Amino acid sequence: MPSGRWSRMARMGTLATGLAGGMLAEGARQWAQGKRPSARDLLLTPANARRVADQLAQLRGAAMKVGQLLSMDAGELLPPELGEILARLRSDAKPMPIGQMDDVLTAAWGAGWDARFAQFGFTPIAAASIGQVHRATTKDGRQLAIKVQYPGIRQSIASDVDNVGTLLRVSGLLPAHLDVAPLLAEAKRQLHEEADYLREARCQAQFAALLADAPNLRIPTVHADWTTENVLAMDYVECVPIESLQRAPQAQRDEVTSTLMGLLFRELFEFRLVQTDPNFANYRYDKASGRTVLLDFGATRAYGSEVVEAYRRLMRAAMHGHRDGMDEAAQAIGYFGHHIQPHQRNAVIDLFALACEPLRHADGYDFGTSDLAQRIRTAGMALSTEKDFWHTPPADALFLHRKLGGLYLLAARLKAQVPVQALARPYLEQG
């Protein structure tokens, strides 16, 4: 994979050239058929979508992460075409070559590092945008999962984010008046934090301490003697993908999903510290102990008291169907642009009310029979067609909605019945 700044910029240049070539070819084809396509229609072809996704997946790092952030399911207020083009980046990543990985580990642990292991699996057991994970056994018998960061990620963050932003702007995927600078700046900050594995290790240890009283959750212990800025070592836990519980008994699916939903309320209202990445791969299930395993704390985000209290008011008002209270709380969060029209403001409140629908079901909410996710997406896309409405949502809101949207999708996947109101009520009645 390209690790130098100039080689990564060259990849972005190749992508831009490929997009332009694809537009010319598609334009010629349609003109020959007597059609008069717009530049936007020429850009948004399946072939160009593959070019964007393939190139960002090859670059990985910040380029791929920005694509993931912009395509997340909770981001309905961005142009829908953008999400469609970049959606596959949520899970698509290619492992780095063994020689390149050896260079990273030698820089972290010194020459001859492999002599300290009884076994080291060079084939990754997982690969994502920032790094890949290997299973290993040390000479002293510790079973480890070791996350190795792709080379050059940290140094390429600023240029990658800027290049992706420029590509999206000049391609016409984003309207000229939409100010994405705050989102891109936030993406750089967040990505620098995610690329610091020492910080992630501290966050993981912090969550382990905060959740010491949670019998249904397990967080692997970090091994500080093997952890560096670019390598994160933790206990290897024998566990299965959370999605594999689709075939488990209803009570088990309900318990696991309720535990994760309750955890979100604790994170926001009690800890004010949220692991904001809802990727299903970050949740695993330990069948031996019956506990849900939590992974990947790089996207841990602290929330200020004002934002937390505004969300408390928003959810409490939504639970009781009080639109004025929801409007006031959404204003405090910063979700309304300066030039928003009254009907657009009402549409946003409608969207919030829809997203909080599970809070209004006192007897629990059946995600398995609900089309809530589709209704939220449809309502969001209806808003996104109004170009004068497009604006950059507050970063805090964007990351929190991403987490909540991911949990809704997981609940729907597991067909779980969750007492969302009962889980949230103790926190919403405070203040």
Secondary structure by P-SEA (a helix, b strand, c coil): ccccaaaaaaaaaaaaaaaaaaaaaaaaaaaaacccccaaaaaacaaaaaaaaaaaaaaccaaaaaaaaaaccccccccaaaaaaccccccbbbbccaaaaaaaaaaaccccccccccccccccccccccbbbbbbccccccccbbbbcccccccaaaaaaaaaaaaaaaaccccccccaaaaaaaaaaaaaaaacaaaaaaaaaaaaaaacccccbbbbbbbcccccccbbbccccccccccccccccaaaaaaaaaaaaaaaaaacccccccccccccccbbbcccccbbbbcccccbbbbcaaaaaaaaaaaaaaaaccaaaaaaaaaaaccccccccaaaaaaaaaaaaaaaccccccccccccccaaaaaaaaaaaaaaacccccccccaaaaaaaaaaaaaaaaaaaaccccccccccccccccc
